[in-house]
Amino acid sequence: MADDTDLDKVLPLQDWFRRVGLPARSGRNLIRSGQGPVLTELTPQRKGVRERDHLAWLEARRRK
């Protein structure tokens, strides 16, 4: 199990898009529509996704 430090690691958006296999445009549309993960604002111009928010987003998207 990952420790809290690992779960608080922030992936820059471009890295998150690659991780989930989305083109940047599709990833931005997903986030803009409110269906993406919670974002962390590193600076006004740089945003990312914390590991814990990525995992919560994945869990919420599970379907049976």
GUPA-665805 format. One record per atom (N, C-alpha, C): residue number from 0; x, z, y. Coordinates in steps of 0.001 Angstrom, whole numbers, plus 500000, padded with zeros to 6 digits. Atoms other than C-alpha are relative to their C-alpha. Example, Ala and Ser with C-alpha at 12.3 -4.5 7.8 and 13.67 -1.06 7.14 Angstrom:
<pts>
<pt k="0" xx="500890" zz="500000" yy="498810"/>
<pt k="0" xx="512300" zz="507800" yy="495500"/>
<pt k="0" xx="500900" zz="500000" yy="501200"/>
<pt k="1" xx="499180" zz="499940" yy="498810"/>
<pt k="1" xx="513670" zz="507140" yy="498940"/>
<pt k="1" xx="499230" zz="500730" yy="501090"/>
</pts>
This chain:
<pts>
<pt k="0" xx="500839" zz="500000" yy="498817"/>
<pt k="0" xx="500000" zz="500000" yy="500000"/>
<pt k="0" xx="500876" zz="500000" yy="501236"/>
<pt k="1" xx="499234" zz="500081" yy="498763"/>
<pt k="1" xx="501257" zz="499174" yy="503467"/>
<pt k="1" xx="499828" zz="501293" yy="500795"/>
<pt k="2" xx="500157" zz="498817" yy="499152"/>
<pt k="2" xx="502010" zz="502063" yy="505810"/>
<pt k="2" xx="499405" zz="499588" yy="501343"/>
<pt k="3" xx="500665" zz="500283" yy="498726"/>
<pt k="3" xx="500399" zz="502361" yy="509258"/>
<pt k="3" xx="500828" zz="499117" yy="500911"/>
<pt k="4" xx="499140" zz="500837" yy="499163"/>
<pt k="4" xx="503420" zz="500755" yy="510933"/>
<pt k="4" xx="499796" zz="498530" yy="499653"/>
<pt k="5" xx="500224" zz="501379" yy="500426"/>
<pt k="5" xx="502929" zz="497600" yy="508884"/>
<pt k="5" xx="498621" zz="499512" yy="500445"/>
<pt k="6" xx="501356" zz="500389" yy="499641"/>
<pt k="6" xx="499196" zz="497585" yy="509638"/>
<pt k="6" xx="499842" zz="499785" yy="501509"/>
<pt k="7" xx="500055" zz="500174" yy="498548"/>
<pt k="7" xx="499876" zz="497775" yy="513385"/>
<pt k="7" xx="500866" zz="498838" yy="500485"/>
<pt k="8" xx="499195" zz="501155" yy="499617"/>
<pt k="8" xx="502248" zz="494794" yy="513354"/>
<pt k="8" xx="499075" zz="498919" yy="500566"/>
<pt k="9" xx="500814" zz="501030" yy="499353"/>
<pt k="9" xx="500920" zz="492068" yy="515663"/>
<pt k="9" xx="500601" zz="498627" yy="499726"/>
<pt k="10" xx="499601" zz="501392" yy="500213"/>
<pt k="10" xx="501103" zz="488427" yy="514605"/>
<pt k="10" xx="499601" zz="499185" yy="501226"/>
<pt k="11" xx="500408" zz="500902" yy="498916"/>
<pt k="11" xx="501228" zz="485990" yy="517524"/>
<pt k="11" xx="498944" zz="499031" yy="499467"/>
<pt k="12" xx="501107" zz="500860" yy="500441"/>
<pt k="12" xx="498179" zz="483702" yy="517421"/>
<pt k="12" xx="500470" zz="498791" yy="499208"/>
<pt k="13" xx="499522" zz="501187" yy="500729"/>
<pt k="13" xx="500176" zz="480641" yy="516345"/>
<pt k="13" xx="500375" zz="500358" yy="498559"/>
<pt k="14" xx="499637" zz="499559" yy="501355"/>
<pt k="14" xx="501536" zz="482595" yy="513366"/>
<pt k="14" xx="498747" zz="500329" yy="499192"/>
<pt k="15" xx="501244" zz="499689" yy="500705"/>
<pt k="15" xx="498046" zz="483847" yy="512505"/>
<pt k="15" xx="499285" zz="498719" yy="499572"/>
<pt k="16" xx="500632" zz="501279" yy="500359"/>
<pt k="16" xx="496658" zz="480290" yy="512597"/>
<pt k="16" xx="500660" zz="499421" yy="498755"/>
<pt k="17" xx="499279" zz="500517" yy="501176"/>
<pt k="17" xx="499381" zz="479193" yy="510148"/>
<pt k="17" xx="499692" zz="500836" yy="498766"/>
<pt k="18" xx="500240" zz="499104" yy="501136"/>
<pt k="18" xx="498790" zz="482246" yy="507950"/>
<pt k="18" xx="498661" zz="499728" yy="499329"/>
<pt k="19" xx="501322" zz="500234" yy="500589"/>
<pt k="19" xx="495099" zz="481472" yy="507482"/>
<pt k="19" xx="499737" zz="498514" yy="499744"/>
<pt k="20" xx="500130" zz="501423" yy="500304"/>
<pt k="20" xx="495671" zz="477714" yy="507271"/>
<pt k="20" xx="499074" zz="499243" yy="500922"/>
<pt k="21" xx="500859" zz="500674" yy="499033"/>
<pt k="21" xx="493800" zz="476715" yy="510419"/>
<pt k="21" xx="500834" zz="499268" yy="501050"/>
<pt k="22" xx="499372" zz="500631" yy="498835"/>
<pt k="22" xx="494833" zz="474165" yy="513006"/>
<pt k="22" xx="499717" zz="500888" yy="501222"/>
<pt k="23" xx="500144" zz="499146" yy="498816"/>
<pt k="23" xx="495303" zz="475895" yy="516376"/>
<pt k="23" xx="498645" zz="499794" yy="500683"/>
<pt k="24" xx="501272" zz="500270" yy="499318"/>
<pt k="24" xx="492241" zz="474191" yy="517863"/>
<pt k="24" xx="498825" zz="500649" yy="499267"/>
<pt k="25" xx="501071" zz="499390" yy="500793"/>
<pt k="25" xx="489975" zz="475334" yy="515018"/>
<pt k="25" xx="500058" zz="501521" yy="500086"/>
<pt k="26" xx="499836" zz="498559" yy="499883"/>
<pt k="26" xx="491408" zz="478847" yy="515192"/>
<pt k="26" xx="499508" zz="500519" yy="501341"/>
<pt k="27" xx="500454" zz="499594" yy="498665"/>
<pt k="27" xx="490789" zz="479064" yy="518930"/>
<pt k="27" xx="498475" zz="499902" yy="500105"/>
<pt k="28" xx="501468" zz="500139" yy="499995"/>
<pt k="28" xx="487224" zz="477778" yy="518468"/>
<pt k="28" xx="499341" zz="501148" yy="499237"/>
<pt k="29" xx="500516" zz="498890" yy="500802"/>
<pt k="29" xx="486637" zz="480422" yy="515788"/>
<pt k="29" xx="500017" zz="501293" yy="500812"/>
<pt k="30" xx="499872" zz="498797" yy="499180"/>
<pt k="30" xx="487875" zz="483176" yy="518087"/>
<pt k="30" xx="499044" zz="499941" yy="501187"/>
<pt k="31" xx="500875" zz="500171" yy="498826"/>
<pt k="31" xx="485991" zz="481819" yy="521111"/>
<pt k="31" xx="498532" zz="500219" yy="499621"/>
<pt k="32" xx="501395" zz="499861" yy="500442"/>
<pt k="32" xx="482753" zz="481791" yy="519085"/>
<pt k="32" xx="499649" zz="501433" yy="499600"/>
<pt k="33" xx="500241" zz="498621" yy="500397"/>
<pt k="33" xx="483162" zz="485482" yy="518249"/>
<pt k="33" xx="500064" zz="500222" yy="498502"/>
<pt k="34" xx="499951" zz="499885" yy="501460"/>
<pt k="34" xx="483703" zz="484818" yy="514527"/>
<pt k="34" xx="501404" zz="500269" yy="499478"/>
<pt k="35" xx="498620" zz="499738" yy="500398"/>
<pt k="35" xx="487443" zz="485475" yy="514504"/>
<pt k="35" xx="500301" zz="501486" yy="499978"/>
<pt k="36" xx="499601" zz="498588" yy="500012"/>
<pt k="36" xx="489380" zz="488728" yy="514192"/>
<pt k="36" xx="500094" zz="500557" yy="501417"/>
<pt k="37" xx="499765" zz="499331" yy="498722"/>
<pt k="37" xx="489796" zz="491268" yy="516970"/>
<pt k="37" xx="501400" zz="499613" yy="500473"/>
<pt k="38" xx="498701" zz="500371" yy="499441"/>
<pt k="38" xx="492624" zz="490177" yy="519279"/>
<pt k="38" xx="500653" zz="501183" yy="500692"/>
<pt k="39" xx="499203" zz="499039" yy="499239"/>
<pt k="39" xx="495394" zz="492305" yy="520752"/>
<pt k="39" xx="500695" zz="499210" yy="501093"/>
<pt k="40" xx="499376" zz="500691" yy="498868"/>
<pt k="40" xx="496554" zz="491277" yy="524215"/>
<pt k="40" xx="501381" zz="500591" yy="500224"/>
<pt k="41" xx="498621" zz="499556" yy="499822"/>
<pt k="41" xx="500339" zz="491521" yy="524315"/>
<pt k="41" xx="500394" zz="499908" yy="501476"/>
<pt k="42" xx="499892" zz="500206" yy="498553"/>
<pt k="42" xx="500475" zz="490129" yy="527859"/>
<pt k="42" xx="498770" zz="499175" yy="500366"/>
<pt k="43" xx="501166" zz="500826" yy="499665"/>
<pt k="43" xx="497803" zz="488271" yy="529854"/>
<pt k="43" xx="500048" zz="498594" yy="499373"/>
<pt k="44" xx="499877" zz="501342" yy="500582"/>
<pt k="44" xx="499169" zz="485019" yy="528393"/>
<pt k="44" xx="500215" zz="500010" yy="498486"/>
<pt k="45" xx="499695" zz="499934" yy="501437"/>
<pt k="45" xx="500076" zz="486235" yy="524872"/>
<pt k="45" xx="499034" zz="500927" yy="499290"/>
<pt k="46" xx="500929" zz="499224" yy="500813"/>
<pt k="46" xx="497542" zz="487387" yy="522341"/>
<pt k="46" xx="500417" zz="499885" yy="498541"/>
<pt k="47" xx="499670" zz="500023" yy="501410"/>
<pt k="47" xx="497876" zz="488230" yy="518687"/>
<pt k="47" xx="498943" zz="500731" yy="499198"/>
<pt k="48" xx="500920" zz="499336" yy="500927"/>
<pt k="48" xx="496148" zz="489716" yy="515661"/>
<pt k="48" xx="500797" zz="501062" yy="499243"/>
<pt k="49" xx="499349" zz="498942" yy="500785"/>
<pt k="49" xx="497135" zz="493092" yy="514210"/>
<pt k="49" xx="499706" zz="499781" yy="498524"/>
<pt k="50" xx="500161" zz="500133" yy="501447"/>
<pt k="50" xx="497597" zz="493161" yy="510452"/>
<pt k="50" xx="498693" zz="500649" yy="499543"/>
<pt k="51" xx="501233" zz="499307" yy="500419"/>
<pt k="51" xx="494742" zz="495698" yy="510068"/>
<pt k="51" xx="498759" zz="499218" yy="500425"/>
<pt k="52" xx="501146" zz="500793" yy="499549"/>
<pt k="52" xx="492401" zz="493456" yy="512112"/>
<pt k="52" xx="499858" zz="498722" yy="499176"/>
<pt k="53" xx="500021" zz="501165" yy="500887"/>
<pt k="53" xx="493361" zz="490438" yy="510000"/>
<pt k="53" xx="499340" zz="500375" yy="498670"/>
<pt k="54" xx="500560" zz="499571" yy="501287"/>
<pt k="54" xx="492553" zz="492378" yy="506815"/>
<pt k="54" xx="498511" zz="500323" yy="500114"/>
<pt k="55" xx="501423" zz="499707" yy="499795"/>
<pt k="55" xx="489230" zz="493621" yy="508239"/>
<pt k="55" xx="499201" zz="498715" yy="500134"/>
<pt k="56" xx="500657" zz="501300" yy="499835"/>
<pt k="56" xx="488332" zz="490055" yy="509234"/>
<pt k="56" xx="499834" zz="499322" yy="498642"/>
<pt k="57" xx="500083" zz="500602" yy="501335"/>
<pt k="57" xx="489145" zz="488797" yy="505737"/>
<pt k="57" xx="498928" zz="500691" yy="499157"/>
<pt k="58" xx="500964" zz="499234" yy="500793"/>
<pt k="58" xx="487103" zz="491581" yy="504126"/>
<pt k="58" xx="498565" zz="499659" yy="500422"/>
<pt k="59" xx="501345" zz="500297" yy="499494"/>
<pt k="59" xx="484100" zz="490802" yy="506351"/>
<pt k="59" xx="499531" zz="498595" yy="499597"/>
<pt k="60" xx="500342" zz="501383" yy="500350"/>
<pt k="60" xx="484223" zz="487140" yy="505270"/>
<pt k="60" xx="499778" zz="499818" yy="498494"/>
<pt k="61" xx="500195" zz="500116" yy="501453"/>
<pt k="61" xx="483973" zz="487893" yy="501521"/>
<pt k="61" xx="498547" zz="499699" yy="499692"/>
<pt k="62" xx="501346" zz="500370" yy="500453"/>
<pt k="62" xx="480967" zz="486356" yy="499810"/>
<pt k="62" xx="499952" zz="500099" yy="498485"/>
<pt k="63" xx="500177" zz="499926" yy="501457"/>
<pt k="63" xx="479600" zz="486892" yy="496323"/>
<pt k="63" xx="499415" zz="498724" yy="499491"/>
</pts>
